[in-house]
């Protein structure tokens, strides 16, 4: 499915249409032929689908006023799609979003609609990606240790170095609900489980978001680094 913006002709298209993928990068809009990517079902995909299958029944279990509150929340919060056109999520879509955010980190499912704004972006100072002893570094350093009860969600993706300076998708959750002692967290052990040990030529992309008990997440703090041998 594609979204199309008209205005003096076609002003923009994003998505898949008639076997073609319409998208954009830093150089502007472009189109490529759609192809099926070989992507075997992973444990992470299975877990996400399991949680998703539980959400409709959880929504039906809410009382009528709670569903009204979620719908009111959706009607009051405008979002923008990739073509910068405003749109709104339904109450169920917001419930799905918050439920999934909490569930994958081990949190309790939400019932009441959010009552406060999403948290602000976490303050980080450095990301290290190297072979420092004893196991290696995939470490983010935070500028403070007081997170006021917020959860920290550590998202990561390594890719072979090919000049990529950005990585918009494909991140994996390495850690959720983590309050780092000493103002840092080294994710090298979950990194090795999910991706294997880093290799020369890899570039690591990290995103750190804060999340509250409502399931709302902040905008990410993002960084990247080439894997180095010290």
N, C-alpha and C positions, 0 to 999 in steps of 0.2 A: 504494500500500500504506500502511496506517495501523497504528500501534501503539496498543493500548488497554490501560488499566490499570483493573481492576475492584477494587472495595472498597466494600461497602455500596451497590451500584449502580455505575455507571460513574464512576470517579474522574478519568479524563482520556483524551483521544484526541489523537494527533498524526499527521498525514499525510493521505493522500487516500483516501476511502472513499465509494463509491456516488455519484461525481460531485461530492463536496463536499471542501473542504480544511479540516481541523481544525488550528488553530494557536493561538498566544497572543501577547499583547504586554504592555506594562506595566499595562494595565487589566484583564487576565485573559484567559481562553480565549474564542475566538470561532470561527465557521465561516463560510466563504464558498463560493460556487459555483466549481467548477473551470472554468478556461477555458484553451484552448491559446494560449500567448503566441507571437507572431511573433518568432522568434529565428533568423535565418539563420546557417548554419554560418560560424564565424569561423576565422581562422588559428590562434588560440590553442586553440580547441576541437579543431581538426584535429591539432595537435601533441600535445595531451593524449591524444587517442584513439590516436595512433600509439604513444606510449609504453605506454599501457595494453595494446595488442595484443601487446607484446613480453614482458609480465610472466609470463604462464603458462609460456612456454618457458624463461624464466630460472629460474623456480621448479623446473621439472622437471630443469634442469641442475645443481641443488644435489645434493650427496651426501646419503645417507640421514640421517647424523648432523646435518648442517646443518638439514635439515627438522625433525628432532626438536627441535633447539635452538630453532627459531622457534616450534614448537608449545608448548614449555615456557614460552617467553617470553610467549606469548599467555595461557596458563593462569594465569600469575602476576600479570597486570596487569588489574585490574578497572576498567571504565569505567562511565559513567552516560549513559543516553539522556535525551531532553528531558523525560520523565516522572520523572526521578530514580530510575530502576530500574537496578540493577547488571546489567552484561552483560560478556561477554568476546569479544575478537576471536580468530579462529583464527590459527595461524601464517602461513598464506597471506595473510590479510587484513593482518597487520602487515607482511609482506614487501611486499605491494602498496603499502601506505601509505608505507613508507620508500623504496622504489624510485621511486615517483612524485615524492616530495618532492625527491630528489636529481636525478632526470633533468631535471625542468623548470628546474633551476638549473645544469645542465651538469655534474653530478657523476657519479661512477662508480657503477654499480649495486651494491647491497649483496650480500654472500654470507652472512656470519655474522650471527647474531641480535645485537641490541644487548646490551652488557654493562654499561653505565652508565646512570644516569638522564638524562632529557631536560634540556637546558640551562635555565638560569634566564632570566627576562625581561630584555631589554636595558634599560639605563638611558638614557633620553632626557630632554631638558629643555624642548624647544620644537618646535613645528611652525609654519612660516610659509607662507602661501598668498597671494601678492600679485604686483604687476607690477614689482617692483624690477629695476633694470637689471643686466645687459644683456638678459636673456631672460625674466625673471620668476622667482618663487620657488615651488617646491613642496619645501621644504627641512625636513629633520629635523636637529636638533642633538643630538649625543650627549654624555653627561657625561664620557666618557673615550674613549681610542683603543685600548686593549688588549683585544682580544676573544679572546685565547688560542686562535687557530686556528679559532674558530667562524665560520660563514657568517652574513651579515646578509641577510634577505629582506624586501624593501620591497614592501608590498601597498597598493593605493590604489583608491579609487572616488570620483569626483565625482558629485553629483546636484544638480538644480535645488533651490534653497532652498524648502522648504515647511514649515518648522518641525521637520524631522527632527533629532533630537539623537543618534540612534544609527543604525548601518548594519550589520546582522548578516551580510549576504552580498553577493555581486556584486563582490568585490575582484579586481583584476588584478595579476599579478606585474609590477612595473616594473623590479626589479633583484634579482639573487641573487648571493651570494658577493661581497659588496662590503665592503672594509675602508676606511672613510672617512678620508682625510687631513684633518687639522685638525678632526676631530670632527664633521663634518657631511656631508650628501649632499643635493644638489639634483636632484630627479627631473623637472624641468620638461621636458626634451627627450623622454624616453620618454612623459611625460604627453601632450605635444602629438601624438606619433605615434599613441597609442592612443585618446585622447579628444578631440583638438583643443585649441586654446589656451583657457585658462580664461576664463569670462565673468562679468560682474557678475551676482550672483544664484546663483552656484554655491557649494555647500559641499563641501569636500574632506574625505574620511575616510581616514586613514592607519593602517596596522598595520605594526609592525616586529617581526619574530620572529628569534631566533637559531636556528641549526640546526647540529648536529654532523655529523661524517662518517658517522654511522650512519643519518642521515635523520630523526632525532628533532628535533622543533621545540619551542621554548619557548611558553609562553602569550604572547600579543601585548602589546606596548605600543601603546596606541591613543590617537588624538587626532583632533580635527576643527577646521576653521577656515573662515570665510566668505572668499571671494576678495575682496580689497580693492584699490583703486587708490590708490597713495601720492601 
